[in-house]
Amino acid sequence: MKKTVITLMLGIALLTAQAAIGANIASALFTYQGQLKSSGVPVSDLCDFEFTLWQHETSVTPAQQVGPTLTFDGGIGNQPAIQVSQGLFTAQLDFGANVFDGEPRWLEVAVSCPTGAGVYTVLAPRDAITMTPYAAQTRGIFVDENGDVGIGTTNPEAYVHIDGTTRNLLQVGDRSGLIATSQGDVGIGTNRPSAKLDVTDFTAATVLSVTGVGDPMLDIDGSSSGTMVSVNGVAGNTLLSVNGRAISLLKVQGQGFEHGNHIALFDSTGGPSADGIAIRLGNNSTNRDNNFITFLNGQDIVTGRIEGFDLESGDWVIPPPIPNIGVTIDPDISYNPNWFSPGSLPTAILNRGTLPSLSFSAGALPTATFTRGSLPSLSVTNGALPSLFFSSGSLPSLTFNDGSLPNFTATTTTLLGVSVMTGFSWSAGSSPSATFNDGSLPSVTFNRGSFPTVRLNAGSLPSLRFDDGALPTATFTRGTLPSLSFSGGALPSILAPPITFGNPSIVFDLPTSLELDALYCWAIETGNSDFIQLDPVSIAVTSLKQDVIKRCKDEGVTYGSKGADYAEWLPKLNPSDRFQFGQIVGVHGGKVSLKTEGAEQIMAISRAPVVIGNVPEKEDEDNFVTVGFMGQLPVVVHGTVHAGDYIIPSGKEDGTAIAISPEKFQLKHLGRTLGRAWSDSTNDIYSLVNVAIGLDGHEPKIILERQQKRIEAQHMRQTALAAENTQLSNQLAATNAKLVAMMTAITNIEEQLEAQQNCLQSTESTVSVR
């Protein structure tokens, strides 16, 4: 059998660009051209071909084959047989895009001639699939069968997928242009982005500008707790500029994990003098139609606003009409310019006179001669004082029997968001009983004693003898006192009052309940609580007053809310305590407790504050409670209350209060006062009373005025006592002077007696000697 040798003289693999209309841009089709010879003679015949792709040049195991086997024999599902002309043939091969992933590939060709012979001859060696010179610049780029391009990956997950871990994934321009790191951070103007999008520019006035008409123009939506967009720069006036005509130029939406579940944080790093946010409106004169900030709930219902305020621009809301209330004044008002008639004052003439004269003539004072006497003597005999003996007794004893406290049950309903008492039931209890057992008081026994006795021996007092003398004489010469004479004049007279009024008249009818409801609602909504009066005269006067206030106020900013007080979060003294609005509490070292005794300050739990300060961390709110600092608070008060009463703790340490009238307000109440009642209650049990807190400093004035009156009375009493004391001191001084003079005289008499006794003794001695 003659052996036929078939050789493949040339195999060229060309990657061709498919430019034909309708060609698949993601196709991996390439053109293969070869020359087929049999025993050195070029073949010209219709032949069957099989093309396979392999990982190695000589591998034969099926696992080493890459991609499908391409058969050209005209069979079902196969391409038609290939015409070979003078040894040359061309085949369009497509093994799929995924087979060329940058790894080496070898093409194996098997041929059977003529077509249908059924026996294939594998041509050797395999042809290496090589790149063209320009195709070398596409190394590392992979395109799969879906047209997705992978750089650094053979499994692209997007139209363009760049994967890597050691270098930046993308760089546009120099290293300060556009950088995409291997961690997925993108930097514009920085080669070291610190966030998913980090925009930095130290020269341009506008770092990021978003301009368009879309809705929204910038939409950042995600659930990440980190920084989603970071804009950092130091130059220029605007770091982030959003300009357009869309409904929402800037919309920030997310779950909000920043500082208490907020979705936006404006963090200034400019130091202690840095400010927060400035909001500028286009209106040069803002009024209530200009809302700086609007607060909405989940149903887009407005719950509060920070809005402009300008009475002159229409922010004054006219109160609802009050029919049949009129004030008429008689217009008969006259003025008399000649109501005063001048007169002349009387004149005075003083005539000089002469004072009386006085002349003295000398006289002689009387003389005194003292004769010494003897004082009486005193002897004391000892005696015995009476003695006292006590016998112990027993105090009376007291026994208590347990009783039961009364039981109070209240039924409530919710009216306008406030819990209101609708009724109650009371079951009487029994007070504890007390029993006294008589005791015996201690007894006292006196034993009579004897007082000491006193015996006086009579003596002789010194004698005093006066000799007559002559007192000086005085002679007066009579003179004349000066005289005063008046000449009559005329006092000024008043002819008539300068202004004459007519008789004013007031005519009114009481408004209906519907009209009063409309009036009260208007007063509450506009903050004109003074307008709410019970008599039509006060309503009319207040209406005139509000018109004056309207003309005097200037434009500003109003914070609108349904709250009525300013409150702060304060820590609980005992974290397990539970509080309800309206309870009166005591502050101990900055912490709140129902215990009011010994508290540094008395306050109350807020219900609906317009502003809350000192907000704690969200996870720590259970350890805090909102306490009212200023405004109006509903407070639970026991007993009857009149508007103007002072509200103080009840002393029951249960959060309730009592009312003290201004007449009974004392110094001991001064440091325990919450505020003053602005509403009445005739309920003898408990009721919610509107109390104004932090607004009245009148209490010290009341106490000081009372103290001043007491001090003045005590001062007058003290002045009288001082005068009386001076009089007694003068009398005592005179008495002391007399006693000193008497003691001096007694001393002189004793000296004379002693001299006489010495003289007698000397005489007796002389007589004895003789």
JONORBEL-V498770 format. One record per residue. N is the residue number from 1. RES is the residue in one small letter. D_LAST is the distance of its C-alpha to the last C-alpha in Angstrom with 2 decimals. Layout:
n/res/d_last
N/RES/D_LAST
N/RES/D_LAST
//
This chain:
n/res/d_last
1/m/216.76
2/k/215.98
3/k/212.29
4/t/211.00
5/v/208.04
6/i/206.00
7/t/203.48
8/l/200.95
9/m/201.27
10/l/198.47
11/g/195.67
12/i/193.48
13/a/190.60
14/l/189.63
15/l/186.76
16/t/188.22
17/a/186.42
18/q/187.80
19/a/188.47
20/a/191.11
21/i/190.54
22/g/189.17
23/a/188.21
24/n/185.06
25/i/182.36
26/a/180.67
27/s/183.95
28/a/184.02
29/l/187.82
30/f/189.14
31/t/192.67
32/y/194.14
33/q/197.31
34/g/199.32
35/q/202.68
36/l/204.56
37/k/207.38
38/s/209.46
39/s/210.82
40/g/210.08
41/v/212.02
42/p/210.11
43/v/210.24
44/s/211.64
45/d/211.18
46/l/209.09
47/c/206.52
48/d/203.67
49/f/200.20
50/e/196.84
51/f/193.67
52/t/190.44
53/l/187.07
54/w/185.23
55/q/181.84
56/h/183.46
57/e/186.66
58/t/188.14
59/s/186.24
60/v/188.45
61/t/186.03
62/p/185.84
63/a/182.05
64/q/182.53
65/q/184.68
66/v/182.92
67/g/184.11
68/p/187.42
69/t/190.98
70/l/193.04
71/t/196.70
72/f/199.50
73/d/202.56
74/g/203.11
75/g/201.91
76/i/199.90
77/g/196.55
78/n/197.51
79/q/198.48
80/p/202.25
81/a/203.91
82/i/203.68
83/q/206.74
84/v/207.01
85/s/209.24
86/q/210.32
87/g/207.28
88/l/204.70
89/f/202.65
90/t/199.50
91/a/197.12
92/q/194.12
93/l/191.43
94/d/188.25
95/f/186.10
96/g/183.12
97/a/180.21
98/n/177.86
99/v/179.98
100/f/179.20
101/d/175.43
102/g/175.39
103/e/176.44
104/p/179.78
105/r/182.94
106/w/186.59
107/l/189.66
108/e/192.38
109/v/195.93
110/a/198.62
111/v/202.16
112/s/205.26
113/c/208.57
114/p/210.53
115/t/208.42
116/g/208.67
117/a/209.47
118/g/206.33
119/v/205.50
120/y/202.61
121/t/202.24
122/v/198.67
123/l/198.68
124/a/196.62
125/p/194.26
126/r/191.84
127/d/190.94
128/a/187.29
129/i/185.92
130/t/184.59
131/m/182.90
132/t/184.33
133/p/182.41
134/y/180.83
135/a/180.12
136/a/177.69
137/q/175.19
138/t/175.06
139/r/173.67
140/g/170.91
141/i/172.20
142/f/173.48
143/v/175.34
144/d/175.96
145/e/178.80
146/n/176.78
147/g/176.33
148/d/172.61
149/v/171.57
150/g/169.29
151/i/167.56
152/g/165.99
153/t/167.19
154/t/170.58
155/n/169.32
156/p/168.46
157/e/166.67
158/a/167.17
159/y/169.63
160/v/167.71
161/h/165.49
162/i/163.59
163/d/161.90
164/g/159.82
165/t/156.47
166/t/155.98
167/r/156.75
168/n/156.39
169/l/159.13
170/l/159.89
171/q/159.22
172/v/160.46
173/g/159.94
174/d/157.30
175/r/154.33
176/s/152.48
177/g/155.34
178/l/156.13
179/i/155.08
180/a/155.62
181/t/153.82
182/s/154.97
183/q/152.10
184/g/153.62
185/d/151.14
186/v/152.67
187/g/151.14
188/i/152.13
189/g/150.64
190/t/148.93
191/n/150.31
192/r/147.56
193/p/147.53
194/s/144.56
195/a/146.08
196/k/149.45
197/l/149.83
198/d/147.65
199/v/148.35
200/t/146.57
201/d/147.29
202/f/145.07
203/t/147.36
204/a/149.04
205/a/147.29
206/t/148.81
207/v/148.77
208/l/150.53
209/s/152.54
210/v/154.18
211/t/156.54
212/g/159.07
213/v/159.82
214/g/159.62
215/d/157.53
216/p/155.19
217/m/155.37
218/l/153.03
219/d/152.79
220/i/150.57
221/d/150.84
222/g/149.67
223/s/147.29
224/s/145.83
225/s/142.03
226/g/142.19
227/t/142.98
228/m/146.49
229/v/146.58
230/s/144.30
231/v/144.38
232/n/142.29
233/g/142.15
234/v/139.91
235/a/142.23
236/g/143.74
237/n/142.62
238/t/144.39
239/l/144.57
240/l/146.40
241/s/148.54
242/v/150.39
243/n/152.64
244/g/155.35
245/r/156.49
246/a/156.26
247/i/154.35
248/s/151.94
249/l/151.48
250/l/149.05
251/k/148.88
252/v/146.64
253/q/147.40
254/g/146.18
255/q/144.13
256/g/140.90
257/f/138.66
258/e/136.53
259/h/132.83
260/g/133.05
261/n/136.84
262/h/137.35
263/i/140.71
264/a/139.42
265/l/136.52
266/f/135.72
267/d/133.56
268/s/132.30
269/t/131.23
270/g/130.07
271/g/126.39
272/p/123.47
273/s/124.91
274/a/128.34
275/d/129.57
276/g/131.86
277/i/134.83
278/a/135.71
279/i/138.19
280/r/139.93
281/l/142.12
282/g/144.82
283/n/143.32
284/n/141.05
285/s/139.32
286/t/138.85
287/n/138.80
288/r/139.15
289/d/142.77
290/n/141.56
291/n/140.38
292/f/138.60
293/i/138.49
294/t/140.05
295/f/139.13
296/l/141.87
297/n/142.01
298/g/144.86
299/q/147.00
300/d/146.61
301/i/144.34
302/v/141.75
303/t/138.23
304/g/136.28
305/r/136.66
306/i/134.87
307/e/136.57
308/g/136.27
309/f/134.59
310/d/135.42
311/l/135.03
312/e/136.98
313/s/139.94
314/g/140.50
315/d/137.97
316/w/136.55
317/v/138.02
318/i/138.53
319/p/137.11
320/p/139.58
321/p/140.29
322/i/138.09
323/p/140.32
324/n/139.28
325/i/135.97
326/g/135.74
327/v/132.98
328/t/133.97
329/i/131.73
330/d/132.66
331/p/133.75
332/d/132.47
333/i/129.74
334/s/129.02
335/y/126.59
336/n/125.36
337/p/124.42
338/n/123.07
339/w/120.52
340/f/117.52
341/s/117.10
342/p/114.52
343/g/112.14
344/s/109.46
345/l/105.70
346/p/103.54
347/t/101.85
348/a/98.19
349/i/96.79
350/l/93.04
351/n/91.70
352/r/88.57
353/g/85.61
354/t/82.07
355/l/78.76
356/p/76.00
357/s/73.28
358/l/69.47
359/s/66.75
360/f/62.91
361/s/60.25
362/a/56.62
363/g/53.85
364/a/50.09
365/l/48.76
366/p/45.98
367/t/42.33
368/a/40.05
369/t/36.31
370/f/34.95
371/t/32.02
372/r/30.80
373/g/31.26
374/s/31.45
375/l/34.73
376/p/35.89
377/s/35.71
378/l/38.85
379/s/39.51
380/v/43.03
381/t/44.62
382/n/47.66
383/g/51.10
384/a/54.71
385/l/57.42
386/p/60.89
387/s/63.48
388/l/67.11
389/f/70.20
390/f/73.70
391/s/76.99
392/s/79.90
393/g/82.99
394/s/86.48
395/l/87.91
396/p/91.23
397/s/94.37
398/l/97.33
399/t/100.94
400/f/103.75
401/n/107.47
402/d/110.01
403/g/111.99
404/s/114.89
405/l/114.82
406/p/117.26
407/n/120.51
408/f/121.86
409/t/125.42
410/a/126.69
411/t/130.26
412/t/130.88
413/t/133.76
414/t/134.28
415/l/134.53
416/l/135.02
417/g/133.81
418/v/130.58
419/s/129.87
420/v/129.22
421/m/128.05
422/t/130.71
423/g/129.15
424/f/126.86
425/s/126.32
426/w/122.98
427/s/122.27
428/a/118.91
429/g/116.76
430/s/113.86
431/s/110.24
432/p/108.18
433/s/106.35
434/a/102.75
435/t/101.15
436/f/97.41
437/n/95.84
438/d/92.59
439/g/89.47
440/s/86.01
441/l/82.91
442/p/79.77
443/s/77.40
444/v/73.65
445/t/71.22
446/f/67.61
447/n/64.94
448/r/62.19
449/g/58.60
450/s/55.17
451/f/53.33
452/p/49.64
453/t/47.29
454/v/44.73
455/r/41.64
456/l/39.71
457/n/36.17
458/a/35.82
459/g/33.65
460/s/33.48
461/l/35.63
462/p/34.50
463/s/35.78
464/l/38.04
465/r/38.68
466/f/41.61
467/d/42.20
468/d/45.84
469/g/47.87
470/a/51.56
471/l/54.04
472/p/56.81
473/t/60.16
474/a/63.69
475/t/66.95
476/f/70.38
477/t/73.73
478/r/76.69
479/g/79.52
480/t/82.80
481/l/83.54
482/p/86.80
483/s/89.79
484/l/92.57
485/s/96.11
486/f/99.02
487/s/102.73
488/g/104.86
489/g/107.12
490/a/109.59
491/l/108.89
492/p/111.73
493/s/113.90
494/i/115.82
495/l/119.32
496/a/120.61
497/p/119.96
498/p/121.55
499/i/123.50
500/t/125.22
501/f/126.39
502/g/128.98
503/n/128.47
504/p/129.03
505/s/131.02
506/i/131.41
507/v/134.40
508/f/134.80
509/d/136.24
510/l/134.95
511/p/137.10
512/t/138.94
513/s/137.78
514/l/140.42
515/e/139.26
516/l/135.64
517/d/136.68
518/a/138.44
519/l/135.46
520/y/132.93
521/c/135.13
522/w/135.44
523/a/131.65
524/i/131.01
525/e/133.74
526/t/132.62
527/g/128.87
528/n/128.20
529/s/126.10
530/d/124.39
531/f/127.76
532/i/127.62
533/q/126.24
534/l/126.86
535/d/127.37
536/p/130.20
537/v/127.91
538/s/125.95
539/i/129.25
540/a/130.52
541/v/127.29
542/t/127.17
543/s/130.80
544/l/129.98
545/k/127.00
546/q/129.21
547/d/131.57
548/v/128.71
549/i/127.69
550/k/131.31
551/r/131.34
552/c/128.03
553/k/128.69
554/d/130.35
555/e/132.61
556/g/131.24
557/v/131.86
558/t/131.56
559/y/131.29
560/g/133.09
561/s/132.38
562/k/131.94
563/g/128.47
564/a/125.34
565/d/122.45
566/y/121.44
567/a/120.62
568/e/119.79
569/w/120.37
570/l/117.06
571/p/116.72
572/k/115.96
573/l/112.67
574/n/114.69
575/p/118.34
576/s/119.56
577/d/118.33
578/r/121.04
579/f/120.55
580/q/122.51
581/f/122.54
582/g/120.10
583/q/117.37
584/i/113.85
585/v/112.32
586/g/109.15
587/v/109.01
588/h/106.87
589/g/106.74
590/g/110.08
591/k/111.78
592/v/112.92
593/s/112.14
594/l/112.30
595/k/108.59
596/t/106.83
597/e/103.27
598/g/101.32
599/a/104.24
600/e/103.62
601/q/106.39
602/i/108.56
603/m/112.31
604/a/115.64
605/i/118.98
606/s/121.64
607/r/125.04
608/a/127.30
609/p/125.52
610/v/127.25
611/v/125.69
612/i/124.34
613/g/122.19
614/n/120.95
615/v/124.23
616/p/123.96
617/e/126.73
618/k/129.49
619/e/128.81
620/d/125.09
621/e/125.46
622/d/124.72
623/n/121.16
624/f/120.66
625/v/120.75
626/t/121.27
627/v/118.15
628/g/118.21
629/f/116.07
630/m/117.19
631/g/119.57
632/q/120.58
633/l/120.43
634/p/121.39
635/v/118.39
636/v/118.23
637/v/115.66
638/h/114.55
639/g/114.24
640/t/114.87
641/v/114.81
642/h/114.88
643/a/115.86
644/g/112.71
645/d/110.71
646/y/108.87
647/i/110.32
648/i/107.91
649/p/108.36
650/s/108.55
651/g/106.30
652/k/109.03
653/e/109.84
654/d/113.57
655/g/114.48
656/t/114.04
657/a/111.96
658/i/110.46
659/a/110.09
660/i/106.82
661/s/107.06
662/p/105.38
663/e/102.96
664/k/101.71
665/f/101.69
666/q/98.26
667/l/96.54
668/k/97.23
669/h/100.98
670/l/100.96
671/g/101.57
672/r/104.02
673/t/106.48
674/l/110.14
675/g/111.37
676/r/112.39
677/a/115.19
678/w/118.24
679/s/119.97
680/d/119.21
681/s/119.61
682/t/119.29
683/n/119.93
684/d/117.02
685/i/117.99
686/y/118.96
687/s/120.81
688/l/121.59
689/v/119.74
690/n/120.40
691/v/117.12
692/a/116.47
693/i/114.47
694/g/112.94
695/l/113.57
696/d/110.46
697/g/107.00
698/h/105.77
699/e/103.52
700/p/100.50
701/k/100.74
702/i/100.46
703/i/97.43
704/l/95.72
705/e/96.33
706/r/94.71
707/q/91.79
708/q/91.44
709/k/91.19
710/r/88.53
711/i/86.60
712/e/86.79
713/a/85.47
714/q/82.64
715/h/81.88
716/m/81.60
717/r/79.32
718/q/77.23
719/t/76.96
720/a/75.71
721/l/73.19
722/a/72.00
723/a/71.45
724/e/69.57
725/n/67.50
726/t/66.64
727/q/65.47
728/l/63.28
729/s/61.88
730/n/60.93
731/q/59.24
732/l/57.36
733/a/56.25
734/a/54.94
735/t/53.07
736/n/51.59
737/a/50.45
738/k/48.70
739/l/47.03
740/v/45.87
741/a/44.41
742/m/42.64
743/m/41.26
744/t/40.02
745/a/38.30
746/i/36.71
747/t/35.46
748/n/33.85
749/i/32.18
750/e/30.84
751/e/29.42
752/q/27.68
753/l/26.29
754/e/25.04
755/a/23.34
756/q/21.67
757/q/20.55
758/n/19.08
759/c/17.25
760/l/15.84
761/q/14.75
762/s/12.96
763/t/11.15
764/e/10.28
765/s/8.96
766/t/6.64
767/v/5.42
768/s/5.48
769/v/3.77
770/r/0.00
//
